[in-house]
Every structure is written in C-alpha cells, then in structure tokens.
C-alpha cells in the first residue's frame, strides 16, 4: 500500500476565473492556475509519480520561441519548480522513481518525462496512439509536445481502455495489490485517465487529472470554464465524465479528490510540496 503522498506544482498561469469555472457564485478576477502533479511512496514499489509537468526547460518543451513567449506572457516558471528539484525538496531522488502514471500526454504534463527516462510510464493505449501518430506541428496544435516522449516508446506500459473498461468504475489494478487503480475519465482527451490511491492509513485519494480544472466542478457543481471547453477533445464526453465524478463524490464523500489545476490546492502548494 501507499504510505505517503505529496502534491506539488511546477508552475502556474495567471488566468481569469471565467476560464476555469462558470455559473452562479463564481468569483471574478484573475487566479493562479497551477500545473500540479503527485508523488507517492509505495512500501513495495518505491516512489511513484503522477505526471511530470515540467523539466528544467519549463514551457520551452513546446519549442524555444513559443516557450519563451508563453513564459513572458502567461506561464510563471522557475527551474527550482521543475520535477527533479521538486523531488529533492521532498527528500526523494529521481533515481528512486520506478513508475510514472500519466493522466494524459498534453505538454504541461510531459515536460519532465525525458529526465525520468529510466522509469516505466503507464498510459492508456488510446492516449498513446493519439499522442504519437501525428506530426510535431499537428501535435502541438492539439496540445502534444512529441519530443518529450518520442524516445520513450520502450518504457511505456499501455493500458487498454475499451468500452467495458470505461464503464468499470473499479478501473485497472496496476500493481495487483489494490493500492492504485487507473480509471478511464475520457473527454479532455480521448484516453484521459485518473488514478485512485488506497493509503496504508485507510484513506483513499483520487487524482482526476484534467477531467476538471477545478474541483468545484465536482463538489459544488459549477460549470466548465472557457479553457476547459476550448481544449476538450469531446465536450459531451467530458461533461458525462464530470457527471459521473459528481455522482461518485456524492456516494463517497470521504474520498480525497485532487486535480492537476485546482485553484485552492494550488494555493496550498505555492511555497512548496505539501503532504496530503
């Protein structure tokens, strides 16, 4: 089972709240949209990560020119926020990471993959196919920085996500010991995944990736903001996934939810990784 789990950010973007949430009661103004990931320690499998948002190049993983533009206009990034320094801030080492669970392959989740090339990466087969069967320019237009993972094909463990699997809320038991299940949460991308962790102390932590940009879409039923609508592979599928997560939360209110861009969680870890 998992003994510890941490949440950390690798940068953030200043965006209007309307890009994140819609509906009555949503505050106005600009907010810091974080790029977050998880690190966890398993008693048998060692250090496990969920996603690898940025490496030492930060947003330049999309190319030097575009990355520089993003860094000057939108994304706040410091090299000390990249994946490897973040691990060191948690008293962990990159060499200890044997498994990385990818929610999906958008460039704000893959920038640190090359720096963890010794690990095994777990990703849905649909997501891997979508992220690798396009050219670099087309990939970038769809949110993929192919150079982040082009050389890592041999390190990929692709998970099959057929229709029956999408309806299976138990998901795929990755280690076979019930400690972590991969859950199909399509819509943001065709092969988007979430991961549900069972902790040694009895808690359950469910990381839903980009299925929602803010957990209030689940807990308070706020609507999807403009950013979520614009980048979704399939909006109707994304909305169905959100409705399923809302139902799951109502049935399991004790489960701790995390997401890759939640505003409140991002504020908690702005000064460094936090232990959940």
N, C-alpha and C positions, 0 to 999 in steps of 0.2 A: 504494500500500500504506500501511498504518498505521505511523507512525514511533514513536509514543509512546502509552501508555495508563495511566490513573490510576484508582485505586479510592478512593472517599470515602464517608463516612456523613453522613446528615442528621439523625441522632437515634438513640435506642435505647430499648428497653423492658426492664425487669427482669422476667424470667420464669423459672419453674422449668425445669430441663433436661428434665424429662419432657414439657414442652410442645413441645420441639424434636426430641428423639430418644427411641427406646425400644430395648430389647434388653439383652443381657448386656454388662457392661463400660461402660455409660453412667454417668458420674459423677452424683452427686446435687447438690442445691443450686440456687441461682439464678445465672443468667448474663445478660449484656447481649446482647440480641437486636438487632443493628444494622439500620438501614434504609439500604442501600447502593446506589450507582449507579456507573457508569463514565463517564469522559471519555476521548476518544481524539483523536489528531491524524492526519488523512489528508493525504498530500502533495498531493492534488488537490482534496479536498472540505473541507479545513479541520477545524474542531472538530466532533466528533460525540459525542453523549451517549447512554447507555442509561438510560432512565427519568429522571424528575425528581421525586424523592421528596417534598421539602417546599419550599414557598416561604417568604416571610418570616412568614406566619401560622402556619407549622408545622401541628400537628394540628388547628388550628381550621378547616382546609379542610372538615371534616365538619360544621361549624356551631359557632358561638361557645360555646354551652352544653356540647355534647358534647365539643368540642375542649378546653375548659378542664378538664373532668372528666378526660379522658384525660391531659392534661398534668400534672395534680396527682396522679393515682393510678398511672399506668402509664408514660407516654412521657416521656423526658427529651429536651428540645429547647432549643436556643439559636438566636437569629436568625443568629448568625455561622456556623451549621451549614447554613443553607439553601443552595439551589442557586447563586444568584448570588455570595454571598461565597465559597463553595467554589471556584467557577471562578477568582475573583480570587486565592485562595490558591495556585492552580496557574499564576499569571501568564497566565490566559486571561480573555477578556471574553465576556459574554453575546452581544454583537453578532456574535461570531465563530461562534456556533453556528448551523449551517445545517440540521442533521439531528438528530432525536431518535428513537432506536429504542425503542419501547415493548414491554416484555415482556408487560404486560397493564395493565388500567386500574383496579386497586384503588387506594383513596385514598392509601395510603402509597407509591405510585409516581407519582402525578399532581399532587401539591400545587404543584409548581413550573412546571407547564405554561403557565399564564397569563403568567408572567414571561419565557417564551421563545416568545411568540406569533408572532414573525417567522419561526421555523424551520418546516421540514417535519417532520411526525410520521409515523412508519411504524408500522403496527399491523395485525394480522390482521383481515380483514373480519368474521370470526365474533366476535372480541373487541369490535370497534367496534359491531357490531349489538347485542350483549348489553349493552353499556355505555350505549347511547343510546336504546333502545326501551322504557325503563322510567321511571317517575316518580321524583322525587327521594327520596321516603321508601322506596319499594321498592328503589331503587338503593342507598341507604345500608345497608339490611338485607343486601344482597348484597355490600357492600364497595366500592361506587362512589360517589364524590363528583362528581356530574354537573356541578356548577357549575365544576369545574376545567377542563372541556374543552367545555362546551356551545357556546361561541362559536368553536371552532376547527375546525369541520367542513371549511372550505375548505382548511385546512392539513394534512389527513390524506391520506396515501397508504396505502390499504388493500390488503393482500396477500391473495390468495386461497389458502386452505388446505384443499383438498379431500382426499378420502381418499388419493389417489395422492401428494399432497404430504406428508401425514403419514407415509407410508412412505418418502419420499425423504430419506435421511439427509444428502444434499448440501445440501438446502434451496434457498432462493431467493437468487441472487446480486444483491444490491440495487444495487450500483454498476456491475455488469457487468464488473468487473476482477478478480474473485476475492478481493477484500480483505475482504469481510464477507458472510456468508450468514445469512439468517433461517431458523431451524429450528423447526418445529412441535413443541411439547412440551406437549400438552394434558393436562388433568386438574385442575390447580389452578384454572384457569378453562378454559372450552371452547376459547378461542382463544389460550391462553398460548404465547408464543414465547421461544426462546433465540437468541443471536447468537454466531457463531463468527468471530473476527477472525484474519486472517493478517497477521503483522507483517513489516516490511521486513527484520528480522534473522533471519527464518526460523521464529520461534516461532508457535504457534497458541494463542490464548486463547479459551476457550469459556465465555460467561456464560450460565448456565442459569436465571437469574431466581429464581422461587419454585417451580420444578419440585422442588427440595429445599430445606428450610430450613437444612440443614447438609450440607456436602459429605461428611461421614462416612456419609451415607446411600448415597453412591456408592462412596467409596473403602474403607470398612470394612463396608459392607452393614448398617449399623444400621437399625432400623425407624423408621417415621414417628411423630413425637410427636403428642400430643393436639391441638395447634394446627393442624398440617397436616391432620389428619383432619377437624377441625371446619370448616375453611374451604374444603376441596376441593370443586369443582363436581361431580367424579365420582371417587370414591376408587379404583375399579378401574382407571380410565383413568390416574389419577395413578400408581398402582403399576406399571402397564405401562410408563409413561414412565420411571420410575425404573429399572426392569429394563433398558430399552434404554440408559439412560445408564451403568449399571453395565457392560454389555457393551461400550459404546463406550470406556469408560475402560480396560477390560482390553485392548482391541485398540489403544488409542492412549494409553499411559501417559505419553507425553511432553507431551501437551496439557495446558496450564494451565487448571484449572477455577476459576470464580468463581461465586458465587451472591449473591443480594440480602441474605441474612440469616445467612451463615456466621459462627459464633461466633469462630473463630480469625482469619479475615480481618478481622472487625470489631474485634478487639482490636488488630490491627496498625495500623488507621487511626483509632483513637480520638483521637489527638493531631493528626490532620490527614490530608489526602490522601497516598496512597503511590503511587509509580510502580512498575508491575509489570514 
